[in-house]
Each structure stands twice: as structure tokens, then as C-alpha cells.
């Protein structure tokens, strides 16, 4: 028995070439590796397909390869299972199919709350919008009678008429039924090689009872509100101590000390969460001099300012809500409140001759206490 785990890339689906094969010397030609559905998958889409299916694997015994639940959905959603190599997908298509496969509880997962399948992240990565007719045909077929998945697809901007016949998206009826079984009936893929004249076959079979499916994907915590008074969820700027941070959030993933050039003489202790190495998505800065939380910075979409401003949203919308321009010198929207200095760094957009920027997306939220901040708002 051979146990195969996916490599650190978007995997490909093994398919069979149909037709008459007359002798054993052609057996090697029966199995071909089909390229991923999109020949030019974006980095964002490749990352999504890795994050959404962390436990995908397959097992081969004799002439049969069995795919676990995650690998089965991955093959359909990320690789355009059974379709032409010209079939192109985007992150919105993948996330729509995945929501159908997971069930109504998909909306509670971190992947959808503020991860790669959140509407804001898909928009920021340009992974939604108009898709090819064949992708619409696939969605119309596989999302049939799954109202929450169709509602999600429409909500993120997938422009498909789900109720209208859109033609075929797949060459083989047996493979179409296998894909339906995976997305609509919660089954797992199985690939069996048969000798001539039967040919090889994809089927959807009941998953093993030990298969945990998507139950181990982390659940999102929901939005954390930031108030202009300085309150950030359970913590408050110029009030909470380092001990209060760890009581509320647990031990940090990354802990260090330092200072910023634009705040000479001010040292900080950094409590980082959601980290990869020393790069964290949420940073709480305790001013060593005051012993209190005085600055905050995040690239997570979980944190929401008043008026619904959050990472990933349109920078123009955020600027309009704050009645401030997107300044070229700051590369963002600078906001001054009675207690706080707030900077909304942006990415993308077009530089204007008046020193402002139009367009782009909010890339982060940075906050300093006006009196004791450590200097995360560099503008």
C-alpha cells in the first residue's frame, strides 16, 4: 500500500484517456496528468487551495486509489475535475464549491470569516467577478439545490445565472456524476484502473467512517470592534497591561522588544498573534515606560473600525467614510481622533497630481495613543 500526501503545490488530477487500447505496451499511456483547471492560476488561488485542504491525501491499494474527503473536494474545486484543460477558475469559484461541500456551517469557519474565502480578501486578490461560461455551467450543475452556496456565490460577486441551462462543463458523464457525488452528496472520489475492454473509472463512494472531512478547519472568532475611545475587543489602549493581553488572548506567538525611528526614546514590548515567524497579523505594543498598551497594528480583516472600516475594503470607501484623502506621502488614510492617531495604509490605486491617491484597498490598520504611542502611525 502506498500512502500519498500532497506536495506543497496545487495538485493535479489523474484522469484516463478513453478509447481502444490494444496491448500492454500502451498501458502507460492510459494514465495522464491533467493540468490544473487554470493554466495561469494566481498565487492567491494557489495559496487558497493549500489553506482550504490541509489534510488532503490519497491511498493506493492494488488498482484502486481512494481520495479522502478533502482531497476529493480539492480535485473538483481547484483542478476543474473532468473538464477541458482550457477551463479556467478563480478563487470565488473554488470557495463557492467548497461552501456547498462543507454545508451551512461554512460561514463560521475562519477561512470564510477573514481568510482566503472572505469577500474582502477575494476582492483584494481579484479572485471574483465574471467567470467563463463553462465555470458557470459547473457551478449551476454542482450547486443545484444548495441555496446557501448559491447565495454565497452571488454575495461575493460571481456573475452567473444559476437557474438557466448553460450547457455541459464536462466531457464524461461518469465523471460528472462523480463530481456531483462529491459536492452534492458528501462522497469521496475513487479511481480504479481496469484492463481492456472495460477501461478506467472515476466514481464517488461513501467516505470512510474515520474521515474527518473539514471538521478540523479552524472556526472564526467573528469581528472584533475597535472604538475611537481606544477599546479593541476586550482590551483598551492606555489601560490594558501586558498581563491583561495574555489573559485575554493567551500567550503570544511572538514576543520581542524594540523601538521605531520615528519615536526616539520610546521602547516597546510587542505581543504578536497570528504569526508566521516574526511576521504577525495582529500586533499589540506595550509602551515600556507606561507599562500599558499604547499602540496596535493589524492586517487581519477580523478587526473593524466604526463605520465598518476593515482591512481589504475599498480604500476610496474608507477615505470617504472618514472624510479624509488617501495621501501619497503616507500611502494611506491618516485620521486624527481626540485620543487616537489612526493610519489606514493602502495598496494599489492611482497616484494623482495633487499628492493624493485614488482607488486601491486598505492593507492594514495602525493605531497610536496620541500621548504615549510607540510610533506605528508613521505619517
ABEGO torsion letter per residue (X at the ends): XBBBBBBBBBBBBBBBBBEBBABAAAAAAABBBBBBABABBBAAAAAAAAAABAABBBBBBEABBBBBAAAAAAAAAAAGBGBBAABBBBAAAAAAAAAAAAEAAAAABAAAAABAABAAAAAAAGABEBBBAAAAAAAAAAABGBAAAAAAAAAAGBBBBAABBAEBABABAAAAAAAAAAAAAGBBBBBBBBBOAAEBBBBBBBBBAABAEAAABBBBAEBBBBBAAGBBEABBBGABBAAAAAAAAEBBABBBBEBBAABBGBBBBBBBBGBBEABBABBBBBBAAAGBBABBBBABAABBBBGGBBBGBBAAAAAAAAGBBBBAAAGEBBBBBAABBBBBBBBEEBBBAAGBBBEEBBABBBBBBAAABAGABAX
